[in-house]
Amino acid sequence: MNAHLWANFLNSVLSHPLGSTLLIVACWPGIAIACLLRPHSIRYVARFLFPVGALACVGMFLLAGTFLISGHSTEVMTLPLGLPDLPFHLRLDALSAFFLLILGLSGAGISTFAAGYFRSGEGTAPGLLGLHYHVFLASMAVVMLADDAYLFMVAWETMALTSYFLVTSQHRILEIRRAGFLYLLMAHLGAISILLSFGVMQGGSWQFTFDAMRNASLAPFWATVAFTLALLGFGAKAGLVPMHVWLPEAHPAAPSPVSAMMSGLMLKTAIYGLLRVTFDLLHVKFWQWGVAVLALGLFSALFGAIFAGVQTDMKRLLAYSSIENVGLIFTGIGLSILFAASNMRLFAALALSAALLHALNHSLFKSLLFLATGSVLHATRQRSLGKLGGLIRPMPWVAALALIGTLAIAGLPPLNGFVSEWLLLQSFLYTPQLPHAFINMLIPLGAAALALTVALAAYVMVKFYGVIFLGQPREASLAQAHDANWLERIGLAWLAAGCIAIGVQPQLALHAAGRSTGMLLGQIIAPDPSVWRIAPIAPEQASYSGWIFLAVILCVVAVTFLAVRLLAHGRVRRTAAWDCGYPWQTTRMQDTAEGFGQPIRHMFGAFFRMERDLPSPTDLTPRYRVHIEDHFWHAVYKPIAAGVQRLADAVSYLQGGRLAIYLLFSFLTLLGLLVFVL
């Protein structure tokens, strides 16, 4: 590359938001290389370099937020890197800036927590772990900035490989290696589908840039093929049912900060990719696309909530909860496609705003909960819900901050989870105006499924928090549990503060999402003139005020406290709680994770493949065990795996032949090529 080209490149870097963003992204590979200078020093890697990476995340959050709020125009750049005729193209617009904001906001809390979480002697050496971690961060950012298929796929594959190495940090354990292999296999199958989608969108040209795809004129059939391939590829990465099988295996296998990164951040790259293809690169939109995405989203949401309700492993429970929340995001995207295809842009912007806001909210509260389970795991060495309980006493910081995440993910006001789910419900209320009678007949079923999913999610979170933190400890060793250290507390508090801030004052988040809907749909949700509430369509139809909810809650607590004090005239005494006639308050009197899940197993038994181990009548220590598996695993993936194994065995049989057989194969191949050419 000549000096003049580099000089122009550096000048653009220093004078534009895209250049500043690129500098922050470059910090993470620099930190990754620095991790190799002292790869076995946990103090140097975790306590020093990870906080530096967290500061870079804060910078990314501030830069992306400034770009969205100030209304900067789209910026593009061509890097002096890549192949001779295929340079890398970058683009910073409202959509990429919104997802970079998610990356910076949640990444700052996760990296700060990780600085206090990682210990020496836990699988991969600290230096290699830091290398993979920060390259993983950088690759996700480049995915959101890429403006050509070449750079996008390079960053996408880098993201997949580094996350695989992070998932298999404890690579000496067979189950973790299997989970990592399954994740890598599904990631590459999804990447192939995305690559084919880009190939179709090229429209027969040899231009790999996204601008060329925007300008391509595709027939409706080929546009549908490109959309379907993109839905399959990005759906596999997002954990959309039935491409979800890797997610409940990979999340529990990974260290907790990595689980938080994958659930809170990596899944959002798939959401970003689908939005980029559907609303930006493809000009045509058909209502059938919206129906497909809406159906898959609703089924995934309900499926994830049901399976989360019967889990006895706290990280698997959160993994299935991620499937549920991804389903809610896809539901909003499906509604937006439906409205956009019917030229109802205001309602399309409402549904897309709900999806974008829920993507932001999910990155906060799910990262917070995964990190809280990491603190519990370090303090107790237990992941099974059946061996936990009563941790609110030895771990008050973690319990208090996890409670915020639990209430947020349950969709309770005035926290952030309520805002996005409320907007999604508002979107469903406007579907009767769609000009499709058949869809109008089915949409109420979707609204009912959404309501059921939200209720089940709240039920699951009661189970999650109650079994882990409330009641009595189920194991004697839990008395030795310790609270999170100060770095872990800062990371948890950062994410909890985000849950509270967006729930109480969602206007800024909606304004940021509105920049993206304005770019993709040409329509934004007009902000309400009042700073105390949001009204997505009109104040007389529906409005929400987090401040009012917060004020009412505080007033009720204050009035109750004063009333008790005044009515009791200061004569307050402490006594044992009513024991309902059962004086032996032991852990056997507490409801278990299996007990919480029993109603779900009975009501939704068709969703599960259950195997029961029944004790014999003569067993002196009877044990009852229920093993629950996924129908999709046995009905879809195991037959495919068996077929691939049979094909591999057939190929290996050919490899054991004599030299004459190999020569015959070569001769027949050449003969076939000659026939084909002629």
N, C-alpha and C positions, 0 to 999 in steps of 0.2 A: 504494500500500500504506500502511495507517495505521501510526502510531507504535507502537501497542500490539502489533501483529503482529510488527513488526521487533524490539521489545524481547523478546518471548517467543522469537523465533528466536535472537537473540544469546545469551540466557540458556541455551538448550538447547545452543548451540554450545560454550559455555565449560564446561559441566558434564557432558558425555557423550563417550564415545569416538567416536561418529559425528560430533559437532561438531568434535572435534579433528582427525579424519580430513578433514573438509571444509575446515578451515583449511589443512591441508597441501596439499590439492588446489588450493585457491585460490592458493597460492604460485606454482604453475607458470604460470597466466595472467598473474600479476603480473610474473614474470620475463620472460615473452614480450613484454609491453608495454615493459618496461625495455630490451629488446634494440633497440627502435626509436629510443631516445634517441640512440644513436651507432651507426647501423647498419653503418658501414664500418670500425669499430675492432675488429680481431680480438683485441686485448689486452683490451678492455672486455667484449666479448661472450663469447669463448671462455675467456679466462683468469680472468675474474671471475664472470660470470653462470652459466656452466655448472657451476662448483664449488658455487655456491649452490643450483642445481637438484639437484646430487648430494646435498647435505646434506638437502634436502627428501625425497629418496628414502630416505636413512638414517632420517629421522624416520618415514616411512611404514612402513618395515620394522620398526622398533622398536614402533610403535603397533599394527600388525597382529599382530606376534608376541605382544605383551603381551595383546591381546584374546583370542587363541587359547589361550595357556597359562593365563591366569587364569580362563577359563571365563565370560566376560561373556555375558549374554543378548542376544538379538537387539534391535536398536534401529532405530526408524523415525523419519522426519522428513518434514515437508511444507515445501518451500521457498516463500517468498513471491515466486516467479518463475513464468514460464510464461504461458499464456493465462488469461483470466478464469475459465473453468470447467475448465481443465486445468492445475492447478499441478504442479510437479515433486515427485515422491515419492522419498525415499531410504531405503535399508535397508542396515544393516551386520549381517551374520550370519556364521556360521562359514565358509560357502562364499566369500562375497565377501572376507572377511578373509584367507583362504588365498591367493587370487589377488592381493590387494593386497600381501601379503607377498612374493610372487614379483616383482611390479612394483617394490617398493621395494628388494629385495635386488639384483636384477640391474640395475635402473635406476641404482643408485648407482655400480656399477662402470662401466657404459657411459657415463654422464655425465662421470665423472672422466676416463676415457680420451678422450672427445670434447673435453674442455677442452684437451688437449694435441695432439689430432689435427688439428682444423680449421685450415686456413691461409687467408690472404687470397688472392683471385684465383682461387678454385676454384668456378666456377659462381655459384650464388646468393650474394648479399651476406650477410656474417655475421649482420647483424641480422635479415634475413628467415629465414635458416636457424634462428637461435635462436628466432624467433617460432613457426615451424612445429614445431620440435622439442618445445618445452615445452607448446604446445597439444596436441600429439600425446600427450604424457605425461598431461596432465590429462584428455583425452577418454577414454583407456583406463581411468583410475581411475573416471570417472563411469559408464562402461559397467558396471563391477563394482558400483557403488553404486545404480544406477537401480532403482526399484521400480515403474515404470510403463512401458508401451510407448512413450509419447510421449518421455520423457526418454531412454530407451534408444536409440531410433532417432536422436534428435538427436545424442547422443554418438557413436553408431556412424558416422553420416555424417561428423561432424567428424573422427573418427579416420581415415576413408577419405580425405578430402580433404587433410588435413595430411600424411598419409603419402605421398599422391601427389606433393605438392609436394616432399617430401624425396627421393623416388625420382628425380624429374626435376631434381635440383639442377644437374646438368650438362646443362641443357636445350638447349644448342647442338648436341649430338650427336644425330643422327637415330635411332640405335638406342635411345638412352635415352628419347627421346620416344615411340617405339613401345612400349617396355616399360612406360612409365608409362600409356599409353592402354589397353593390354591389362589392366593391373592395375586401373585405375579401372573399366573395363567389367565385369570379373568381380566387383569389389567391389559395384557397384550391382546386378548381377543377384542376387548373394547377399542384398543388403539387401532387395530386393523379395520374395524368398522368405521371409525372416525376418518382414517386415511382414505378409505373408499368413498366416504361422503364428500371429502374435499375433491377427490378425483372426479366425481360426478358433477360437482358445482363448477369445475373448470370449464365445462361446456365444450370440450374438445380442443381447447387451446393449451399452450405450454406455459402459460403464466400461472405462477403459484401464489401470487399476492391476493390478499382479500379484496383489494380494489377490483381486480380482474373478475373475481367471483361476484362482486356486487353488480358489475356491468354485464355479466353473462345473461343471456336470455334463454331460460330453460323451459322446455315444454312441461305442462302440468305433471305428466307421468314421471319425468326425470327429477322434477322438483320434489315429488313425493318420495321417490327412491332416496334422494339425498337426505331428506328429513328423516325418513325411517332409519337409515344407517346412522345418522347423528343421534337419534333417540336411543338406539340400541347401544352405541358406543359410550355416550355420556351417561346413559342410564346404568350401564354396568359399573362405571366408576362411582356413580352416586349411590349405588345400592338399591336401585329400583327393583321391585319384585317383577319377574322371577330371576333377575340377575343379581340377587342380593346375597348369595350363599357365602361369599368370601367375607362379608362384613362381620357377622357374628363370630367368625373364627379369628380374623386378623386383629380386631380391636382388643379382645382379652389377651392375646399373645403379646402385644406390644407394651413397652413401658407406658405408664399413664400419661406423661407429657406427649408422647408420640400418639397415643390414642386420642388425646385432645386435639392435636394437630390434624390428624386424619379426619376426625368427625367434624371438628369446628371449621377447618380451613380447606382440606383437600376435597371434601365432598362439594364445596362451593365452587371449585374450579369446573366441575362437571355442570353445575347449574349455569355458570358463566358461559361455558362452551355451547350449551343448548340455546341459551338466549342469543348468543352471537350469531349462530347459524340461522335460527328461526326468524328473528326479527331484524337482523342486519344484512346477512349475506343472501338470504332467500327473499325475493320480493313478493312472490305469491304466497297466499295463506288460504288454506281450505278449512272449513269447519270440521271436516272429518279428522284433521290433525288434532284439533282441540279436544274432540271427543276421545280420541285414543289417549292423549296425555292425561286428560281428566280422569278417565277410567283407571289407568295405571296408577295415577297418583292417589286416588281415593282407596283403591284396593291395597296399595303399599302402606298407606297410613293406617288403615284398619288392621292389616296383617301385622305390622310392626307393633302396634299397641297391644294386640292380643297375645303375641308371643312374648312381649316384654312382661306381661302380667303373670306368666308361669315360670319365669326364670328364677334360679336360685343362686346364680353367680352375679355379683353386682356389676361387673363390667359387661357381661353378656346382656344383662338387662338394659344398660345404657346403649349398647350396640343396637339392639332391636328398637329402642326408642329413637335412635338416629334414623332408622328406616321409616319410622312413623313420621318424623318431622320432615324428612326428604319428601315423603308422599304428600304432605301438606303443601310444600313449596311447588311440587309438580302440579298439584291441584290448582293453585293460583295461576300457574303458567298455562294450563289447559283452558281455564276460564278466559284468560286474556286472549288466547288464540281464537277462541269461539267468538268473543266480542269483536276482535279486530277483523275477523273474516266477515262479520256482519256489518262492518263499518260503524260500530258503536264504540268509538275511540275513548270516550270519557270513562265508560265502564271497563274497557280494556285496560286503561291506565290505572283504575282502581284495583283490579285484580292483580296486575303486574306489580303495583306498589306493595300490595299485601305479600306477594311472593318474595320480593326483594327485602322487605322489612323482616320477614320471617327468616330469611337466610342470615341476615345480620343478627337477629335475636338468637337464633339457634347456635351460631358460632360463639356467643357469649355464655348462655346458660349451660350448653352441653359441655363446653370446655371447662367451665367451673365445676361441673359435677364429675367429670372424668378426673380432674386434678384432685378433687376432694377424695375420690376413691383411692387415688395414689397415696395420699396422706394416710388414709385408713390402712392401706396395704402395708406401708412401711411401718406403721405403728403396731400392727397386730399380726402381720404375716398371714392374714386370712383374706380370702376373696369370696368365700362361701357365705351367703346370708345366714345360713343355719348355724354358723359359729360366731356371729357377731351380736351386738346389742349393748345398750347402755353406754355408748361412747360419748354421749353429750357431756358426761362428767369429766373424764380425763382429757377430752378433746373439745373444749368449749369454742375455740376459734373456728375450727373446721366445721363444727356442728352449726354455728350461727351463720357462717358464710354459705355452707351447703344448703341451709334452709332457704336462703334467698334464691339460689338456683332452682331448688325444688318447687317453690311457689311460682317462679317464673315459667318453668317448663310445664307446670300444671295449668297455666293460662289464667292465673288469678290477678286481678288488678290490685294495686297500681304498678305492676311490674311489666316488663317488656313483652313477655309472651302473650299477654292478653291483647295488646294493641294489634299485632299482626293477625291473630286469629279472629279478632273482632272485625278487622277490615276484610278478611277472607269471607266471613259470614255475610257482611254487607254486600260483597260481590255476588253471592248466591241469591240475595234478595232481588237483584235486578235481572236475573236470568229469565223471568217470564216475558221480558220484552224481546227476547231473541225470536227471529222470524222463522223458527223451525218447530212445528207442532210436536213432532216426535221427541225432540230434545226437551221441550218444555214439559212433556209427560214424565221424562226420566230424571230431570234435574232435581226434583224434590227428594228422590231417593238418595242422590248425592249429598244434599244438604243434611238429610237424616244420618247418612254414614259419617259425615263430618262431625255432627254433634255427638254421635256415639264414640267416635275416635277421641275427641277432646275429653269426654267423660272418662273413658278408659285410661287415657294418659294421666288424668288426675288421680285415678285409683292406683295406678302403677307407682306414682310418686309418693303416695301415702305409704305404700308397701316399702318402697326404697328407703325413705327417711325413717319411718317408724321402726323397721326391723334393725337398721344399722345403729341408730343413735338413741332410740328411746327404750324404755323397759330396763330389764336387768341384763348384765353380761351373761352370755350363754357359755362362755369358757372362762375358767379361772385366770388364764394368762392375760385376759383383756384388762385386768387391773393394772398391768404394767404398761399399758398404752400411753403414748406421749403425744402432745399436741404438735402441730406443724411448726417448723422453724420460721424465722422472721422473713426469709426470702419467699418461702412458700406462702406465708400469710399475705405478703404484698401482692403476689400474683393472684391469689384468690380474691383479695379485696378489690383489685383493679377490675376483674371481671364482674364481681358483684355490684360494684359501683356503676358499671355500664348497664346492667340489668335494671337498676333503679332509675338511672338518669333517663333512659329511653322510655321506660314505663311512665314516668311522671311528666316528662317533657319530650314527647315524640315528634315535635314539629321539625327539629333540625334533621332527624333521620328521614322523615317524610320528604323534606325538601331535597335531601341528597338523592333519595329514590326517585323523586320527581324529575330531576335532571336526566336520569336514565330513561324514564318513560317518555320524556319529551324528545329525546334523541331517537328512540326506537319506534315510537308511535305517533310522534307529533302532537302529543297531548299530555298535560300534567294535571294533577289534582290541585285545584286552586286552594291556596292556604287560607284558613279562616282568619279574619282580621284580629280575632281575639287571641292573646298569647296564652290563655288559660285552657283552651280546648282545641280539638281537631274536629272538623266536619267534612268528611270526604266528598260528599256531593252537595248537600245543603243542610244548614243547621236545623231547619224545621223537620227534616227527615231523620237524621241521626247525628249525634255528636258524642264526644268522649273527652273527659277532663281528668287527667291523672292527678292534678293538684287537688281537685274536689274529693276524689276518692281518698287520697292521702290525708287530707284535712279531716274527713269524716272518721277515718280509722283512728287518727290520733285523738280526736274529740271523744269518741266512744271509750277509748282506753283511759283517757284522763277523767271522764265523768264517772266511769266505773270505779276507778281507784279512789276518787274523792268520796263517792257515795259509800263505799265500804268503810272508809276511814271515819266519815261523819256518823253513819248509822251505828257503827260499832263503838263510837265515842273513844276511839283510841285503844279499846280493849281487844287487841288482836292476839290470838294464841295459835301456836303451831301444834298440830296433832297428826296422827297417822291418817292416811286416806282411807275411805270406806273400802273394805275388802270384799264387798258383795257376799259376805257369809263364808268366804274361803280364807281362813287365817294363814294358810301356807303360801306366801307370795314367793314362789320359786319361778325359775325360767320355764318350767313345764306348764305354768299357767298362762304363758304368753303365746300369742298367735305367732306362727312361724311363717317363713316365706312360702312353704308348701301350702299352709292353711290359707294364706291370702290368695294363692293361685287356684285353689280348688273350685271356686265358683266359675272362674274363667274356663277351666278345663271342662266343666260340665256344660256350660252354655255354648261354648265354641269348640266342642270336641271334634267337629269335622275338619277343623284347621290342623289338627295335630295327628301325628303318627305315634301312638303311645304304646309303650311296653311296660307291663306291670310285673314286678317281682313280689309274689305273695308268700308270706311265711307259712310254714307247715303248722298244723294244729299242735304238734308236740314240741315245737321250738320254745325253749325256755327264755330266749331273748329275741322275740319276734321283731323283724324289721320289714317295713313296707316301703317299697321304692317304685317310683314312676319315672320312666325315662321317656322324654318327649323329643321327637325329631320332626324335621321338616318334610312334608310330602314332596316338595319340589326336588329335594336332594335325591330321594329314592325314585321318583317318577321320571325325572328329566336327566339329572347329572350322572347318576350311577349307570344307567344304560348307555349314555354317551361314553363314559369312561371305559365300560366293558367293551364297547365296539372299537374304540381306539386301541385298547390293549390287544384285541384279536387281530386288528390290522397290523399292529407292530409285531406280533408273533409271526404273522404271515410273511412280513418283510424280512424278519430275522431268519426265517426258514430259507428264503432265497439266498441269504448271505452265506449259508453253509454248503452251497453247491460246489461242483467241480469246476476247473478252469474252462472246460469245454462248454459248460452251461453259461458262464459269464460271456464267452465269445459269441455264443448264440444270441444272448440278450443284446449285445452290442450290434450284431448284424441285423437283428430284427428292428432295432431302434433306427439304425441308418436307413433301412429299407422303408420304414414308415415315414421318416423325414423326406426322403426322395419322393414318395407318393404324394405327400402333403404339398411339397413345393411345386411339383409338376401339375 
